[in-house]
């Protein structure tokens, strides 16, 4: 059993700790943001963390009514002066596993050296360089993944980001929905893992992850997990956008993982897309919060939470599909997920 798999299966125990910690820090978060009074929030991350930043920025715009944007750490490091007009009056928010990634730490230092830009850091290592730089440091060491490929870490950082957005927006319903998703997590993993493995148990050569809204960034992380762990090409798109070009490469060697919950009026469009993917020969695994007999009839496997969840909270169970599909392929192909070729746990330049 790989360390990556063990950490994947430990994610809900860590999530419970993260949930309680973030709510315990609610007063500090609210007071800090009130004091800073930012005109916007700017999320900063690399790789997996950047995908989470895209989701987080969407959440803040939607939940807190604040302007928010996401930058890749390397882009901001190389082009920070050019982007400075977009950073006036902003609050930097940097979610990071290690708190030591060179692009992030150096970009933050350069920005703050020229003008005192406030920084909120969320990292999974205590007393990291990023935490030392921050005006407010939130630390989740119980969520740290020792593996190169992040699984437990990313879903904990996603949830921490989501709770920040909910706190800033006073979205109590979202906070309760996150709690419900975590509470159901162990039973959910036990219920769906075998079905994911069975559906993904063929010789697929590429993967496509589809999701909308706050889950789109998380779909990008799902694609990274499939690439890193299973050593296949994987991409992510908005649900219906896969028809706008990418459909040309969807075929019998394609595994599609889709988040297909949503507004009732959109159900026929979602169902028709899944049918189109199946007609192309793809194998389709679908996540939804509540059971949908139509999806069950179309998809090769459908994983349902079994209760209504806020669309953003659905990201917590959704990411597990990509993680298990990736691990399943790695195991079949004799790939060691703990030693991905050419990768290190975090980049230090």
C-alpha positions in Angstrom: 0.0 0.0 0.0 1.5 3.3 -1.1 1.9 6.3 1.2 -0.1 8.3 -1.3 -3.0 5.9 -0.9 -2.8 6.0 2.9 -2.9 9.8 2.9 -5.8 9.8 0.5 -7.8 7.7 2.9 -6.9 9.8 5.8 -8.3 13.0 4.3 -11.5 13.1 6.2 -9.9 12.7 9.6 -7.7 15.7 8.7 -10.7 17.6 7.4 -12.6 17.4 10.7 -9.6 18.9 12.4 -9.3 21.6 9.7 -13.0 22.5 10.0 -12.8 22.9 13.8 -9.6 24.8 13.6 -10.9 27.3 10.9 -14.1 28.0 12.9 -12.0 28.5 16.0 -10.0 31.1 14.0 -13.1 32.8 12.7 -12.8 35.8 15.0 -9.2 36.4 14.0 -10.0 36.1 10.3 -12.9 38.5 10.5 -10.9 41.0 12.6 -7.9 40.9 10.3 -9.9 41.4 7.1 -11.9 44.2 8.7 -8.6 45.9 9.7 -7.0 45.5 6.3 -10.2 46.5 4.5 -9.0 45.3 1.1 -10.5 46.4 -2.2 -9.8 42.8 -3.5 -8.4 39.4 -2.6 -5.5 38.0 -4.6 -4.9 34.3 -4.3 -1.4 33.0 -5.1 -0.3 29.4 -5.7 1.7 27.0 -7.8 0.5 23.7 -9.3 -2.1 22.1 -7.2 -2.3 25.2 -5.0 -2.9 27.4 -8.0 -5.9 25.3 -9.0 -7.3 25.8 -5.5 -6.7 29.5 -5.8 -8.9 29.6 -8.9 -11.7 27.9 -6.9 -11.1 30.2 -3.9 -11.3 33.4 -6.0 -14.6 32.2 -7.5 -15.9 31.5 -4.0 -15.0 34.9 -2.6 -16.6 36.7 -5.6 -19.7 34.6 -5.2 -20.0 34.3 -1.4 -18.4 37.4 0.0 -19.2 39.9 -2.8 -15.6 40.9 -3.1 -13.4 41.3 -6.1 -11.0 38.3 -6.2 -8.4 37.0 -8.6 -5.8 34.2 -8.8 -2.2 34.3 -9.9 0.3 31.5 -10.5 3.2 32.1 -8.3 5.8 31.8 -11.1 3.9 34.3 -13.2 3.8 36.8 -10.4 7.5 36.2 -9.6 8.5 36.9 -13.2 6.0 39.7 -14.0 5.1 41.3 -10.6 5.8 44.9 -11.6 3.7 44.6 -14.7 0.8 43.3 -12.6 1.1 45.8 -9.8 -1.9 47.9 -10.9 -4.1 44.9 -10.4 -2.7 44.5 -6.9 -3.4 48.0 -5.5 -5.3 47.7 -2.3 -5.4 43.9 -2.4 -5.0 41.3 0.3 -2.7 38.4 -0.7 -3.9 34.9 0.3 -1.4 32.1 -0.2 -2.5 28.5 0.4 0.6 26.2 0.4 1.5 22.7 1.5 5.1 23.5 2.5 5.1 27.3 2.9 8.6 27.0 1.3 7.9 27.0 -2.5 10.4 29.5 -4.0 8.1 31.1 -6.5 5.6 32.0 -3.7 8.0 33.1 -1.0 10.1 35.2 -3.4 7.1 36.8 -5.2 5.5 37.7 -1.8 8.8 39.2 -0.6 9.3 41.3 -3.7 5.7 42.6 -3.6 5.9 43.5 0.1 9.4 45.0 -0.3 8.1 47.6 -2.7 4.8 48.2 -0.9 3.4 46.8 2.2 0.9 44.4 0.7 -0.9 42.4 3.5 -0.6 38.6 3.5 -2.8 35.8 4.8 -1.0 32.5 4.6 -2.5 29.0 4.9 0.1 26.3 5.1 0.4 22.7 6.2 3.8 23.2 7.9 4.2 25.1 11.2 6.6 28.1 11.2 7.3 28.0 7.5 9.0 30.9 5.6 5.6 31.8 4.3 4.1 31.9 7.8 6.9 34.0 9.0 6.2 36.5 6.2 2.5 36.6 6.8 0.4 39.2 8.7 -2.0 36.4 9.6 -0.8 32.8 9.4 -3.2 29.8 9.6 -1.4 26.5 9.9 -2.8 22.9 9.3 0.1 20.6 10.0 -2.2 17.6 10.4 -3.0 18.0 6.7 0.6 17.8 5.5 1.3 15.1 2.8 4.7 13.6 3.0 4.1 12.1 -0.5 5.2 14.0 -3.6 1.6 14.0 -5.0 -0.8 15.8 -2.8 -4.2 14.3 -1.9 -5.1 14.9 1.7 -3.4 18.3 1.6 -5.2 19.7 -1.4 -8.7 18.9 -0.1 -7.9 20.4 3.2 -6.5 23.6 1.6 -9.6 23.7 -0.6 -11.8 23.4 2.4 -9.9 26.0 4.4 -10.2 28.5 1.5 -13.9 27.7 1.2 -14.4 28.4 4.9 -12.6 31.7 4.6 -15.0 32.7 1.8 -18.0 31.5 3.9 -16.8 33.4 7.0 -16.2 36.6 5.0 -19.7 36.3 3.4 -21.5 35.1 6.5 -22.6 32.0 4.6 -23.8 29.8 7.4 -25.5 27.4 5.1 -22.3 26.7 3.3 -20.5 26.1 6.6 -23.1 23.6 7.6 -22.9 21.9 4.3 -19.1 21.5 4.6 -19.7 20.0 8.0 -22.2 17.5 6.5 -19.8 16.5 3.7 -17.0 15.8 6.2 -19.3 13.9 8.6 -20.3 11.6 5.7 -16.8 11.2 4.4 -15.6 7.9 5.8 -18.8 6.1 4.8 -18.8 7.8 1.4 -15.2 6.6 0.6 -16.1 3.1 1.7 -19.2 3.0 -0.4 -17.8 4.4 -3.7 -14.1 3.2 -3.9 -14.8 -0.2 -5.4 -17.1 1.3 -8.0 -14.6 3.9 -9.1 -11.9 1.2 -9.3 -14.1 -1.1 -11.4 -15.1 1.6 -13.8 -11.6 2.8 -14.2 -10.2 -0.7 -14.5 -9.5 -0.6 -18.2 -6.5 0.5 -20.2 -7.3 4.2 -20.5 -4.7 6.5 -22.0 -6.1 9.9 -21.3 -8.5 11.5 -18.8 -10.8 14.5 -18.8 -12.2 16.1 -15.7 -15.3 18.2 -16.0 -16.9 20.6 -13.5 -18.4 24.1 -13.2 -18.3 27.1 -10.9 -16.2 26.7 -7.7 -15.4 23.1 -8.7 -13.7 24.0 -11.9 -10.4 24.8 -10.2 -10.7 21.6 -8.3 -11.2 19.8 -11.6 -7.9 21.2 -12.6 -6.4 19.6 -9.5 -8.1 16.3 -10.4 -6.3 16.5 -13.7 -3.0 17.1 -12.0 -3.5 14.1 -9.7 -4.3 11.9 -12.7 -1.2 13.1 -14.5 1.2 12.9 -11.5 0.0 9.6 -10.0 -1.2 7.7 -13.1 1.3 9.2 -15.6 -1.3 10.0 -18.2 -2.3 13.1 -20.1 -5.3 14.7 -18.3 -7.2 18.0 -18.9 -10.0 19.8 -17.2 -12.8 21.8 -18.7 -16.2 23.3 -17.8 -18.9 20.7 -18.2 -20.5 21.8 -21.5 -17.2 23.3 -22.8 -15.8 19.9 -23.6 -17.9 20.1 -26.8 -16.1 23.2 -27.9 -13.0 21.5 -29.3 -11.8 18.9 -26.8 -14.5 16.4 -27.9 -12.4 15.6 -30.9 -9.9 13.6 -28.8 -12.5 11.9 -26.7 -12.7 8.2 -27.6 -12.5 4.6 -26.3 -9.2 5.3 -24.5 -10.7 8.2 -22.5 -11.7 8.2 -18.9 -14.1 11.1 -18.1 -14.8 12.2 -14.5 -17.6 14.7 -14.2 -19.4 16.7 -11.5 -22.9 16.6 -12.8 -25.1 18.1 -10.0 -26.7 21.5 -10.7 -29.9 23.4 -11.2 -32.9 21.3 -12.3 -33.4 23.3 -15.5 -29.9 22.3 -16.6 -30.4 18.5 -16.1 -31.4 17.7 -19.7 -28.2 19.4 -21.0 -26.0 17.6 -18.5 -27.6 14.2 -19.4 -27.3 14.9 -23.1 -23.6 15.7 -22.7 -23.0 12.4 -20.8 -24.7 10.6 -23.6 -22.5 12.3 -26.2 -19.4 11.3 -24.3 -20.6 7.7 -24.2 -21.3 7.7 -27.9 -17.7 8.8 -28.4 -16.7 5.6 -26.6 -15.5 7.2 -23.4 -15.9 5.6 -20.0 -17.7 8.0 -17.7 -17.6 8.3 -14.0 -20.0 10.9 -12.5 -20.3 12.5 -9.1 -23.6 14.0 -7.8 -24.9 15.0 -4.4 -28.3 13.3 -4.7 -29.1 10.2 -6.7 -30.2 10.7 -10.3 -31.6 7.6 -12.0 -31.0 9.1 -15.4 -27.3 9.6 -14.7 -27.1 6.1 -13.2 -28.5 4.7 -16.5 -26.0 6.7 -18.7 -22.7 6.6 -16.7 -20.4 3.6 -16.2 -20.4 4.5 -12.5 -22.2 7.2 -10.5 -21.0 8.2 -7.0 -23.6 10.0 -5.0 -23.3 11.6 -1.6 -26.9 10.7 -0.8 -27.8 14.1 0.5 -28.1 17.6 -0.9 -24.9 19.6 -0.5 -24.0 23.2 -1.4 -22.3 23.1 -4.9 -19.0 24.2 -3.4 -19.1 21.6 -0.6 -19.6 18.9 -3.3 -16.0 19.5 -4.2 -14.9 17.6 -1.1 -16.4 14.2 -2.2 -15.8 15.0 -5.9 -12.0 15.1 -5.8 -11.9 11.6 -4.4 -13.0 10.2 -7.8 -9.9 11.4 -9.6 -7.6 10.4 -6.7 -8.8 6.8 -6.6 -8.9 6.5 -10.4 -5.3 7.7 -10.6 -4.2 5.3 -7.9 -6.0 2.4 -9.5 -4.3 2.9 -12.8 -0.9 3.3 -11.1 -1.3 0.0 -9.3 -2.3 -1.8 -12.5 0.6 -0.4 -14.5 3.2 -1.0 -11.8 3.8 2.7 -11.3 4.9 3.8 -7.8 2.8 6.8 -6.9 5.2 7.7 -4.2 8.0 8.3 -6.7 6.6 10.1 -9.8 9.3 10.6 -12.4 10.8 14.1 -12.5 8.8 15.5 -9.5 9.7 16.7 -6.0 7.2 17.5 -3.2 7.8 21.2 -3.6 10.0 23.4 -5.8 13.0 25.2 -4.3 14.9 27.2 -6.9 
